[in-house]
Amino acid sequence: MFIHLDFRPIRKALLPSVSQTPPIKLISQTRPNPPCLMASFTPPPSPPSLLSPAATLSRRSLLLLSSSSLSLPPQPPIDTTITDRIFMDFSLCPTFFRPERDSLCTDSTPLGRLVIGLYGHQVPITVSNFKSMITSSTYKNTLVHKIFPGQYFLAGRQGRRETKGEVHPPLEFLARNTETVESKAFMLRHSRAGVVSLCLSENDDEEEIKLDPDYRNVEFLITTGPGPCPQLDSKNIVFGVVLEGLDIVTAIASIPTYKPSERIQQYNDLAGFLGDKRAQQARTIWNRPLKTVYISDCGEFKVTKPSLSPTLP
């Protein structure tokens, strides 16, 4: 005999139904702002949109802005006022001068006189040193030691005391030339025949002399034309111009010079590439005039009032 007991009424009485469970209320933990703070606070203005018309830059504006920010400072003006005038007399000997054997030529033929105007405002130190060399007659009886046909000739090379025909500058009268590192000194161009400049890139003074702490560069070149010499620009300091005697410049440029054959030049290039020091020594006689050209006299003209010359480059 089985007895069936029904406990459902008892469980309903003890456990309430889900529908009768009251909902749970969430209590906010945030505190309201005090009235005083809410009244004094104002939000900051929002920044303008990058895509708004006021903030948008056109391509032209960007180009102008970049060009103005990258613009270089203005260059100082070029002053080609002729502040001083000097002269140089050139003479010619019919034979080649050998400084280790011969004395300077005695039966020479005068070629003529150059009158040179100097730019004392543009490069005052270079002009002052050049004038000191002229007024002390240091350039007198020195050689035009190289001629490059159609370009320029060189003079004023320094050598040892016992070497004849080379320059021995009076150091007590020459200032240290700081213009060799100033951009203003390199603004003038070798634009035509008759331009006078201080040799820097073309200088061929002896290396032992250049290593002297008291070394002063006084070697100069004069362009012979007929055209400009742009390869000399920005490398040598233009400090004057030939005012009279361009025909003398042309006569000096027409003197024949020593030029090695093409095979000798190739051998020399190879020797220089291999580090043979004799190659550089052999090149010192290239472009030397086969006749002796030298400065027989020099001096200064007194300029009462500096002026501009119509023949300036």
Secondary structure, DSSP 8 states (H G I E B T S, - for coil): -------HHHHHHHS--GGGS-------------HHHHHH---------TTSTTT---HHHHHHHHHHHT-----------B-EEEEEEEEEESS---TTT----SS-EEEEEEEEEE-TTTSHHHHHHHHHHHHTTTTTTEEEEEEETTTEEEE--B--TT-TTSB---GGG----GGGG-GGGG-S---STTEEEE-STT----HHHHTSTT-----EEEE--SS--GGGTTTSEEEEEEEE-HHHHHHHHTS-B----HHHHHHHHHHHHTT-HHHHHHHTTTT-BSSEEEEEEEEEE--SS-B--TT--
